[in-house]
Amino acid sequence: MRIERIQDGTVNYLRVSETKSDSYSDKIFSYQEIPGFLPVEVRCINGSREYLYDLSGKISLEQYLKKETFGQKECKKIFMDLIDRMKTLEEYLLDGRNFVIREETLFVDPVTGELSGIYQAEDRKNPVKQMGYLLEYMMDKINQNNTELVFFVYGMHRLTKEEGCTLERMEQYMAKSFSYEQEKDSESQVPGTKEKEDRQNRTVAVPIQKNVFLKEYWLPILIGLLALAIEGILWHIGVFTKPVSKNPDFSKLIGVTCFVVGVSAYGIRKTLPENKNVTDIVVSAQSDSIHKMCLIPQKGGTPLIKIPYFPYEMGKIRITQDDGQIYILNQECEEMICHNHTRVVPWEIVSLEDGDILHIGERSYVTEITC
């Protein structure tokens, strides 16, 4: 099978030649347009069949990957569309394995982002492996600075290499991750949410009030003045004067002064305002939604794991909190991680609830989440 792009006047075509089959699928695609597939014209030249696919209004996958707006959401849509196209073929009693998953046969509508491809009865291959090859191609084309996109592509590629991986497993992986994004997007669209976010994670500047010194320090100042007044009264009534010679009794003066100064200093220290910066007050984003969490072992001999803060990392396992909801992320941990007996594949984000069962290697825990 030979694939090439040609131009006939102002119209671009994808030409697939050097095929010989006159199949049932040729008749289906010749007489109607199937959603998600390029319109095709079948020609017979010297006993060989040639397929001309109309590329009007489409751009190549390579061009689409280079767009600045291409991110994790758009990448997920590509693979969801691939699976959907194979399901569409089954509705027409065609084999989904004949959907050609190659970078040069996939095209995208630049406005809607809808994926279109081709069907070839002679090209029957394992779709999971073909998706793995496509992901390897995308690794070199995507923006490497987009962390979420890179994690998704590498996570999907790792999934395709697992033994027994199916399209259903890939669909579940994408659905879980996609539902997490949709939840965050919907929260951002709720009226008042933006104002709530604006109130979070910021430093509030409080203007310094006039006479704040007197308002904060009046009590310690009063204690100091009272101590001086007591010294003056005692001197005036002759407490520090010798009764016979009428000379100053310095030993008594020093002793009483030390006592008064000590007592007044202690009082001043206790009444001083706390050392705080009145101009910078930090408002935490999670001040109203922080939860406490711990992992309780199901078997004896395994230590309890307390999660004192978020985000919290245990090797290559990362536990985070977002607006009151707790998530676990598998960062390619060497041990197998299972959530409620379902494996958590690398770079998959899974929501944790109170009472969930978490397996890490051979250890088993019950998740306990409290406010």
C-alpha positions in Angstrom: 0.0 0.0 0.0 1.4 3.3 -1.1 0.3 6.6 0.5 1.0 10.1 -0.9 -0.5 13.6 -1.0 -1.4 15.1 -4.4 -3.0 18.3 -5.6 -5.6 18.5 -8.4 -6.2 22.1 -9.2 -7.1 23.7 -5.8 -8.1 20.5 -4.1 -5.7 18.4 -2.0 -6.1 14.6 -2.0 -4.6 11.7 -0.1 -3.9 9.0 -2.6 -3.7 5.3 -1.6 -2.6 3.0 -4.4 -1.2 -0.4 -5.1 -4.2 -2.2 -3.6 -6.1 -5.0 -5.3 -9.1 -5.9 -3.2 -12.7 -5.2 -4.3 -14.3 -5.4 -0.9 -17.6 -4.8 0.6 -16.2 -1.7 2.4 -15.5 0.0 -1.0 -19.2 0.0 -1.9 -20.2 1.4 1.6 -17.7 4.3 1.4 -18.4 5.0 -2.3 -22.2 5.5 -1.9 -22.2 7.4 1.4 -20.1 9.5 3.7 -19.5 8.0 7.2 -18.9 10.5 10.0 -15.3 10.7 11.0 -13.9 9.4 7.7 -12.6 11.3 4.7 -14.8 11.3 1.6 -13.3 8.9 -1.0 -13.4 8.2 -4.7 -12.4 4.7 -5.8 -10.7 4.3 -9.2 -9.7 1.1 -11.0 -6.5 1.5 -13.0 -5.0 -1.6 -14.8 -6.6 -4.0 -12.4 -5.3 -2.1 -9.4 -7.6 0.0 -7.2 -6.7 3.6 -6.3 -8.4 5.6 -3.5 -8.6 9.4 -3.6 -9.5 11.0 -0.2 -10.7 14.6 -0.2 -8.7 16.7 2.3 -10.7 19.9 1.9 -11.0 21.8 5.1 -8.5 19.5 6.9 -5.0 19.9 8.2 -2.5 17.2 8.8 -1.9 15.7 12.3 1.6 17.1 12.2 0.3 20.7 11.6 -2.3 20.3 14.4 0.4 19.1 16.9 2.4 22.2 16.3 -0.4 24.6 17.2 0.2 26.7 20.3 -3.2 25.8 21.6 -2.6 22.1 21.4 -2.6 20.7 24.9 -3.7 17.7 27.1 -7.4 18.3 26.3 -6.9 18.3 22.6 -4.6 15.2 22.8 -7.2 13.3 24.7 -9.8 14.2 22.1 -7.7 12.7 19.3 -7.5 9.3 21.0 -11.2 9.4 22.1 -12.0 10.1 18.4 -9.8 7.2 17.3 -11.8 4.8 19.5 -15.1 6.3 18.4 -14.2 5.8 14.8 -13.6 2.1 15.4 -17.0 1.9 17.1 -18.6 3.6 14.1 -17.1 1.0 11.8 -18.7 -1.8 13.8 -22.1 -0.2 13.3 -21.6 -0.7 9.6 -20.4 -4.3 10.1 -16.8 -3.4 9.4 -13.7 -4.4 11.3 -12.3 -1.7 13.4 -8.8 -3.1 13.0 -8.9 -1.9 9.4 -9.0 1.8 10.5 -5.6 3.0 9.5 -3.9 4.7 12.6 -0.8 6.3 11.1 0.3 9.9 11.3 0.1 10.4 7.5 -3.5 9.2 7.3 -5.0 11.2 10.1 -6.4 14.7 9.5 -8.1 17.3 11.8 -10.6 20.0 11.2 -8.8 23.1 12.5 -12.0 24.7 13.7 -13.8 21.9 15.5 -10.8 19.7 16.3 -12.7 16.7 14.8 -10.5 13.8 13.7 -10.9 12.1 10.3 -9.2 9.1 8.9 -9.4 6.3 6.3 -10.4 2.7 6.1 -8.4 0.0 4.2 -9.5 -3.6 4.1 -6.0 -4.8 3.4 -4.5 -2.9 6.4 -5.6 -4.9 9.4 -3.5 -4.3 12.6 -3.7 -4.3 16.3 -5.2 -0.8 17.2 -3.5 -0.7 20.6 -0.1 -1.2 19.1 -0.9 1.3 16.4 -1.8 3.9 19.0 1.5 3.2 20.8 3.4 3.9 17.6 1.3 7.1 17.2 2.2 8.2 20.7 5.9 7.7 20.0 5.5 9.9 17.0 3.8 12.6 19.0 6.5 12.6 21.7 8.8 14.4 19.3 6.2 16.8 18.0 4.5 18.1 21.1 5.5 21.1 23.3 7.9 19.6 25.9 7.3 22.5 28.2 3.6 21.5 28.6 4.0 19.2 31.7 0.4 18.0 31.7 0.5 17.1 28.0 3.9 15.3 28.3 2.7 13.3 31.3 -0.5 12.3 29.5 1.4 11.2 26.4 4.0 9.2 28.3 1.3 7.7 30.6 -0.8 6.6 27.6 2.3 5.2 25.9 3.2 3.2 29.0 -0.3 1.9 29.1 -0.2 0.6 25.5 3.0 -1.4 26.4 1.2 -3.3 29.2 0.3 -6.9 28.5 -3.3 -7.4 27.8 -4.1 -3.7 27.3 -7.4 -3.1 25.5 -9.2 -0.2 24.0 -11.6 -0.3 26.9 -8.8 0.1 29.4 -7.4 3.1 27.5 -10.9 4.6 27.3 -11.3 4.2 31.1 -7.9 5.8 31.7 -8.8 8.8 29.6 -12.3 9.1 31.0 -11.0 9.3 34.6 -8.5 11.9 33.8 -10.9 13.9 31.7 -13.7 13.9 34.3 -11.2 15.4 36.8 -10.5 18.2 34.3 -14.2 18.7 33.6 -14.9 19.0 37.3 -12.3 21.7 37.7 -13.6 23.6 34.6 -17.2 23.5 35.8 -16.1 24.9 39.2 -14.4 27.8 37.5 -17.7 28.6 35.6 -19.9 28.6 38.7 -21.0 32.2 39.5 -18.9 33.6 42.3 -16.2 31.0 42.0 -13.8 33.5 40.4 -14.3 35.9 43.3 -13.7 33.1 45.7 -10.4 32.2 43.9 -9.4 35.9 43.9 -9.8 35.9 47.7 -7.5 32.9 48.0 -3.7 32.8 48.1 -3.0 36.5 48.2 -1.4 38.9 50.6 -3.8 41.6 51.9 -2.2 45.0 52.6 -3.6 46.6 55.8 -2.9 50.3 56.2 -1.1 51.3 59.4 -3.5 53.3 61.6 -2.6 56.6 63.2 -1.4 56.6 66.9 -1.1 52.8 66.6 2.0 53.1 69.0 0.0 54.5 71.8 -2.9 52.1 71.3 -0.7 49.1 71.4 1.8 50.2 74.1 -0.3 52.3 76.5 -0.3 49.6 79.2 3.4 48.9 79.4 4.1 52.6 79.3 1.7 53.1 82.2 3.5 50.4 84.2 6.9 52.1 83.6 5.6 55.5 84.7 3.9 54.0 87.7 7.3 52.4 88.8 9.0 55.8 88.5 6.2 57.4 90.5 6.6 54.9 93.3 10.3 55.6 93.4 9.6 59.3 93.7 7.0 58.9 96.5 9.3 56.6 98.5 12.1 59.2 98.2 9.8 62.0 99.2 8.6 60.4 102.4 12.1 59.6 103.4 12.2 55.9 103.0 15.8 56.1 101.5 17.1 58.5 104.3 19.0 57.4 107.4 16.9 58.3 110.5 19.9 59.8 112.5 22.2 61.4 110.0 19.5 62.2 107.5 21.9 61.0 104.7 20.7 58.9 101.8 20.7 55.2 102.5 22.0 54.0 99.1 21.9 50.3 100.0 18.2 50.5 100.6 17.7 52.8 97.6 19.5 50.2 95.3 17.6 47.3 96.8 14.1 48.8 96.4 14.9 50.2 93.0 16.0 46.8 91.7 12.8 45.2 93.1 10.5 47.9 91.5 12.4 47.8 88.2 12.2 44.0 88.2 8.5 43.8 88.9 7.7 46.6 86.4 9.9 45.0 83.7 8.0 41.7 84.1 4.7 43.6 83.8 5.9 45.5 80.7 7.1 42.3 79.0 3.7 40.5 79.6 1.7 43.4 78.3 3.7 44.1 75.2 1.8 43.3 71.9 2.8 40.2 70.0 5.5 40.6 67.4 3.5 40.6 64.1 3.6 42.3 60.8 0.3 44.2 60.6 0.8 45.1 57.0 1.1 41.6 55.5 -1.7 39.1 56.2 -1.5 36.0 54.1 -4.8 34.3 53.2 -4.4 30.6 52.4 -6.2 29.0 49.5 -7.1 26.0 51.5 -7.8 27.7 54.8 -11.5 26.7 54.6 -11.1 23.2 53.1 -8.2 21.5 54.7 -8.7 17.8 55.6 -6.7 15.4 57.7 -5.8 12.1 56.2 -4.1 8.9 57.3 -3.6 5.4 55.8 -4.6 2.7 58.3 -3.0 -0.7 57.6 -5.2 -3.7 57.2 -2.6 -6.1 58.5 -0.6 -6.1 61.7 3.1 -5.1 61.5 2.6 -2.4 58.9 3.0 1.1 60.3 0.3 3.8 60.2 0.9 6.5 57.6 -0.2 10.0 58.6 -0.5 12.7 55.9 0.4 15.9 57.9 0.2 18.3 54.9 -0.6 18.6 51.2 1.0 18.0 48.8 2.6 14.9 50.4 5.0 12.5 48.6 5.9 8.9 49.5 8.6 8.1 47.0 6.9 8.3 43.6 3.4 8.6 45.1 2.0 12.1 45.3 -1.1 12.9 47.4 -2.6 16.4 46.8 -5.7 18.3 47.8 -7.7 20.6 45.5 -10.7 22.5 46.9 -11.4 20.0 49.6 -11.0 16.9 47.3 -8.0 14.6 47.8 -6.2 13.0 44.9 -3.5 10.4 44.4 -1.0 10.5 41.5 1.2 7.6 40.5 4.5 9.0 39.3 5.8 5.8 37.8 6.1 4.1 41.2 8.0 0.7 41.0 5.4 -0.9 43.2 1.9 -1.7 41.9 -0.8 0.8 43.2 -4.4 -0.3 43.3 -7.4 1.9 44.3 -10.4 -0.2 45.3 -8.9 -3.2 43.6 -8.4 -1.2 40.3 -4.9 -0.6 39.2 -3.7 3.1 39.1 -1.5 3.4 36.0 1.4 5.8 35.9 0.4 9.5 35.7 -3.2 8.7 36.4 -5.0 11.0 38.9 -7.5 9.2 41.1 -9.9 10.8 43.6 -9.7 9.4 47.2 -12.7 9.1 49.5 -13.0 8.2 53.1 -13.0 4.4 53.4 -11.3 3.7 50.1 -9.0 0.7 49.9 -5.4 1.5 48.7 -2.9 -1.2 47.9 0.8 -0.2 47.6 2.8 -3.3 46.6 2.0 -6.0 49.1 0.7 -3.5 51.7 -3.0 -2.7 52.1 -4.5 0.4 53.7 -7.9 1.9 54.5 -8.1 5.6 53.7 -9.4 7.8 56.6 -10.2 11.4 55.8 -11.5 13.8 58.5 -12.2 17.5 58.5 
